[in-house]
Amino acid sequence: MYSIEFVNPLVITALLPLIGVIILLFIGKSREFLCRQIALWFACITFISSLFVWLQFDSSTSNFQFVSTFLWFPYLNFYYIIGIDGISLFFILLTAFLIIICILISWSSVTFNIKDYLICFLLLEFFLIQVFSVLDILLFYIYFESVLIPMFLIIGIWGSRQRKIRAAYQFFLYTLIGSLLMLLAILIIYFQIGSTDFHILWYSGFKESKQLILWLAFFASFAIKIPMIPFHIWLPEAHAEAPTAGSVILAGILLKMGGYGFLRFSLPMFPWASMYFSPLIFTLSVIAVIYASLTTLRQVDLKKIIAYSSVSHMGFVTIGIFSLNLQGLEGSIFLMLSHGLVSSALFFCVGVLYDRYKTRIIKYYTGLVQVMPLFGVFFLFFTFSNIGFPGTSSFVGEILVLLGVFQINTVLTFFSSIGMILGAAYSIWLFNRISFGSVKLNYLEIYQDISRREFFILVPLTLLVIWMGVYPNSFLNDIHCSLFNLLELIF
């Protein structure tokens, strides 16, 4: 079933961050600039390697590509198998790209334990690439949970405020407890089927009563990771206390692991249960879209505003996933990729303000467009991207999701559209409050617009959002076949 190929672009991409971690371990903590350079070089090489994976990817097949199989515990029928299809390809690219952004964001803002900080991010990259490339459900669980460790340290050690320890433990415990149910489900599956291989499990055909139980166990883990309401309590707190780069990787990639889990496991392994529980998902998702948008309007912390808007956008994603048609599924994946770029840029913009003025309370920011015009241009662009303005990536994702949902329920489409209106309300309100009016920060003698480093972080994010918005087929073409295969497994 699988060919053994030890050297391929995917294996290289998966191992490079780990090699970077090993090299950093042998460098003294006092050599901070060298540590930064090594971490940045390995992040850039990993991204270049992931681009080679994309260039060699065959969009005409739904089979897993770049597959490599390594003996792990053969007497237990456990094999270390990695490979990708159209669903996982762009999540790996997004991970590799955002790690570079995170290292550049932290270039001057993180001033202590820099070596340990960089090791955490490279470890995070290694675990995330494994999450999106392993083809064994037990390995997926191991890496799915391993992501918590470096993220817990990033929030707890390098967080920006006093409640960072509480936020780190809240993040860790919420996500770990939900995943324990998934571990129990994996053990049940292993003892019934005798294997944890994706391909075998997809065609196993679980009984309907067992599907319901197993689906709920997986749902507990994925719903917390996305997060869906009412499992979202940990997210605003984690974002508010995390450093800027921590918020970027949390919103950009970690929230997508739940959606990826639904696509990879819940739909193909438990298709009957997925259709049975789809009304529950739609209800929770519509509540998330509307409630999170309304909650966003009453927040005073800039980071919490963007965090709650993420909950709303992830509600759109789950609606698209469980619409169970091609447009909805494509829209959900595209919206996840778009949100990874747009929310990362917005969190970075908030970090730019915090680095200068040491506050995230919105009432202290007015009239910034007068003193930071370049920042105002970028912030306006990403604000419009966040509300799904035509020509941006979010518009393509949202319109595909709405097209998919319209095919199954027009009432659901109507309530989902309310979220878009509320999204425009809180996004434009935020931009208006920050950018216009008289300048309040009068106690500061010097205003500084974005630096050259910050400019070169925002430019590629801007170009990618426009590229995805203007020519989405360059991404959707590689996703089509894998989603057709997924729909065949469901129906």
N, C-alpha and C positions, 0 to 999 in steps of 0.2 A: 504493500500500500504506500509506503514511504521510501524514498531513496535516501541514502546516506551521503550527505555532502557537507564536509566539515568546513570548507572555505567558500563562503558566498557573501554578498554585500550585507545581508540581514544579520548574519553571525558577527561580522565585523562591526556593524552599527550597534549591535546589542552588547558587545564586549568592550568597546572603546571607553565608555564612562567608567567601567570597573578598573580598567588599566590606569586611567587618570587618577582614580582614588588610591590605587596602590603606589603610584609615583609620589603623590602628595604626602603619603604616610612617611616617606623617607626624607622629607624636606623639613627643616627647622621652622618652628612657629614664627621666629623673628623675621624670616625672609618673606614678608607679606606680599611684596610686589611680584616676586617670582611665583608664589602660590597662585596669585590672581592670574598671571600670564598662562601658567600651565593649565589651570581650570578652563580659561577662555579658549585656549588652543584646542583642548580635547573636546570641548563643547562644539566648536566650529567644525572640527574634523568629523565628529559624529553627525552633525547636520549635513555636511557634504556627502558623507557615506549614505545617509538616508535619501538624499537626492538621487544617488546612483540606483538605489533600490526602486525609486519611482520611475526613473528613466528606463529601467529594464523590466518594469512591471507589464505584464500582458493583460490588457483590459478586455480581451475577447474570451476569456475563460473565467469560470467561477471557482476553479480548483485553487487550493492553497499553493502558493509559490514560494520559492527560496526555502523549501522544506529541508530541515536537517534533523536527524534522529540520533540521539546518543543513549547508550545503555545507562540506566540509572539503577533500578532494582528489578532486573528482569524476572527473578523468581516470584515477585509480587505483581508482575505484568505492568510495572511502571517504567515508562520511557520518557526521556527528556526530548520533547519534540517542539520545534519552533517553525513557524511559517506564517505567511500573511495572505489575506485576500483584500478585496476592495474596501471592506468595512474597516479593517484595522490599519490599512496603509497610511491614511492621512492623519490618524491619531499619533502614529510614530513620528511623522514629519512635524506635526504641531509640537510634540514634546521636545524634539531636538531643537526646534527653532526657539521655543520659549525659554529653554534653559540658558541659551546665549543671552537673551534679553534679561533674564534674572541676574546673571553674573554682571552684566554691564550696569544694570540698575544699582547693584550693591557696590560698585567700584569705589565710591568714596563715602557712602552713607553708613556702611558697616565698619566699625573701627576696632572691634575686639574679637578675639578668637576667630580670625579670618580663615585660617587653614581649616578649622573644624567646620565652619560655615560652608566653605566651598566643597568639602568632602560630603556634607549632607546633601547638597544640590546634585552632585555627580551621582551619589548613591540613589537619590530620588529618580534621576534620569534613567539609571540602569534598571531599577525596579519597574518603572512605568513602561519602558520599551518591552520588558519581559511580559508585563501584563497584557499588552496588545499583540504579542507575537507567539506566546506559548499555546500549544494545541492540546494541552492536557488540563483537565479541570482541577486536579489537585495542585499542579504547579501554578495555575491561575490563582487559586486561593492563597497559596503561600506568598506570591508576589503582591497580590491584592492587599494583603494585611501588612506586608513588609513596608509598603509605602507609608504607613502610619508612623513608623519609627523616626525617619529623618524629618517628616513634617511636624511631628510632636516636638522635636528638639528645636526646629526653626522657630516655631511659635513661642515655646517656653523660654528659650535662651535669648533670642535676638528680637523678641517682640518689643513694641514701642511704648507700652504703658504698664501700669502696676498690676493689672488683672491678667497679665499674660499667662501666668502659671495656671490659673483657674481655667482660662480659655483652652489651653493646651490639653489639660486633663479632660475637659468636657468634650473636645474634639476626639480625643483618643478613645474614651470610654463609650461614647455614643456609637461610633463607627465599629468598634470592636465587638460590642454586645450584639449588634445586629448581624455581624458576620459569623458569630458562633452558630447561629441557626443554619446558615449556609453550610458550615462545616459538617454539621450533623446530617444535612441532606446529601452532601457529597459522600459521606460514609455509607449511608443507606443505598445510594446509587451504586457505589463500588461493590458492596456485598451482594447486591442483586445481579448486576451485569458482569462483574469481574474485571472491569476495565475502567479507566478514567479518560480514555482517548475520545476527543470530540466526535470523530467520524462514527465511531461505534455507538456512542450515546445518542447521537442525532437520529439514528435509525433503529433504536431499541424499542420504541413504542410502549411507553409506560401506560398502565391502566388508568382510567379517568379518575378514580378515587385517589390513587397515589399521586397523580399529576397535581391535584388540588393542594395536597399537603406539601409536596416538594416545591411547587410554585410559590407558595406563601413563605417558605423558608428562604428561598432566593430573594423574594421580594423584600423581606425584612432588611437584607443587606444592601440591595441596590437602591431602595427608596431612601435610606439614610444617606447614602453617598451622593445622590443626585443634588440636593435633598428634596423630597416631596413633603408638603404639609400633611400631617403635623410632625414630621420627623426633622424639621429644619432648624430646631432651636440652637444647635451648635454652630451653625454657619455664620450668622452676623457677628457673634462674639469672637469666633476664630479670625474672621476678616479684620475686625476692629483692632485686635491685639497683635496680629502678625506683622512682621516687617513688610515693606512694599513688595519685595520680590516674593515673599511667602504668599501674599494675597494674589499676586499674578499667577503663580503656579497652581494655587488652590482653585482659583476661578477658571484658569485656562485649561487645566488638564484633570485635576482630581475629581471635579464634579462630573466629568464625562465618563468616568469609570462605571458609574451606575447605569447610564444609558447604554454604554457598550456591553455591560453585563446582560441587560434585557435583550439586546439584539443577538448576542452570542449564545445565551443559554435559555432564557425564559421562553422566547418565541419558538426556536427550533426543537427544544427538548420537551416542552410542555405546551404544544399548540392548542389543545383542547382547553386547558386551564387558562391560557392567555386570552382566548376568546370569551371564556366564562367570566373572567374577572375584569374584562375591558370596561364595563360600565363603572366599576369601582375606580379604575385608573382615571377614566374621563372625569368623574366627579371630583376626585382629589386634585386633578390637574387644573380644572376650571377654577376650583377654590384657590389653588395656588396662584394662578394667573391674576385673578381679581383681588384676592386678599393681600398678596405680596405687593401688588401695585399700589393699593390704598395705604398699606403700611409704609411704603416708601415715601409717600407724600408727607408723612408726619415725622420723619426722622430728621435729626439735627446734625448727626455725624456723617461726614462725606462718605466714609467707607461703608457705613451701614446702608446708606442710600443705594450704593452700587451692589452691595451684598443682597439686599432684598429684591433688587431688580433682577439679579441672577436667579433667584428662586422663581420669579415670574417667567423668565425665559426658559428655564428647565421644565416648567409646566407645559409650555408649548412643545418642547421636545418629547415628553412622555405622551402627549396627545397624538403627535405624529407617529411615534413608534407603534402604538396600539390601534392606530387606524387600519393597520394590516393591509395596506395597499402600497403600490410602488411610489406614488407621489408623496404620501405621508412619511414613508421610511426614508426616502431621499431627502425630504425637507428636514427631518429630525437630525440626520447626520450632518447635513449642510449647516443647520442652525447651531449644532454643537461646535463645529469648526469655526463658524463665524463668531460665536460667543467667546470662544477661546481667544480670539484676536481682539475683539472690541472691548470686552470686560478687562482684559489684561492692560490695554491702552488706557482705559479710564482709571484703573487702580494706579497705574504709573503716574497719570496726571495728578491724582490726589497726593501721591507720594512726593511729587515735585513741589506742590504747595506746602506739604508738611515739613519737608527738608528746609524750606526757607523761613516759614512763619511759625512752626512748632505748634500748630493747632489744626484740628479737623472740624471744628464747630462752624457750621455754615454761616452763622450770623456775623462772624468776623470778616467774611470775604464779600466785598462788593467793589465794583469798578475796576476789577483786575485787567480788563481789556485796555484800560488807559495806560497801565504801567507794564503789562506783559502781553503785548499784542500778538506775538508769535504763538505763545502758549494758548491764547484765546482762539486762534484759528484752528489749531489741532484739537482743542477741547470741543469746539463747535462741530468739527467733522465727526468726532467719535460720539458726540451726543446724538447727532442725526443718524449715525450708523446704528446706535443703540435702539432707536425707535423704528428701525426698518425703513429708512428713506430709500426710494428707488435709486438704483445705481450702487447701492452698498450690499455687502454680503448678507446682512440680516434680512433684507427685503426678499431675496431669493428663497432663503430658508423658510421664512414665515408664509410666503405666498404658496409654496409647495405644501407646507403643512395644512394650510387652510383648504387648498384644493383636495388634498387627501381626505380631510375630515368631512368636507362638503359631500363627498360621495356616500357617506354612511349616515350622517346626521346633520341636518341644517340648523337645528336649535343649538347643538354643540358648537357649530361654526360661529353662530351669532355671539354666544357668550365668550368664545375665544377671542373674537374680534374686539370685544370690550377691553380686553387686556392691552391691545395695541393702542387704543385711544388713551387709556390711563397711562401707558408707557410714554406716549407723547407728552402727556400732562406733566409727569414728574421729571422727565428729562429736560424739557424746555424750561420748566420752573427752576430746576437746579442751575442750568446754564445762565438764565436771567439773573438769579440771585447772586451768582459769583461774578459775572462779567460786567454788569451794568450798574449804574448808580454812582454815588459819590464814593471815593476811596475811604475805607474805614481804618485801614491799618496805618494810621498817621504816625504812630510811635516808631515806625521803621524809617530810617534815614535813606536806605538804599533799596531799590527794587531791582531784582535781577530777572530778566526774561530767561527762557530755557537756554542751557549751555549747549556747546557743540555736541557733547556726548549724548545729551538728552534728545537733541534734534535727530541724531543718527539712529536713535532707538525708535523714535516715533515715525520716521519716514518709511522704513520697510513695513511697519504695521499698517500705515495708511495705504501704501501701494497694494498690499495683499488684500485688504478689504475692498478696494476698488476693483482689483483683478477678479476676485470672486463674485463681485456684484455685476460686473460688465460681461464677463465671459465664464459663467459657471460650468459650462460643459467640459472645460479642461479638467475639472474635478469630478463632475458627475459621471463622465464616460467610464472612469475607472471603478465606479461604485455599482453601475447598472447590473452587471452579470452576477455579482455576489448577492445582490438583493433579489434578483429573479430566483436564484437558488434557494435563498431563505424563504421566499414565498411558496416555492414548491414543497419545502419541508413542512411548512405550516398547513397547507391545503392538500 
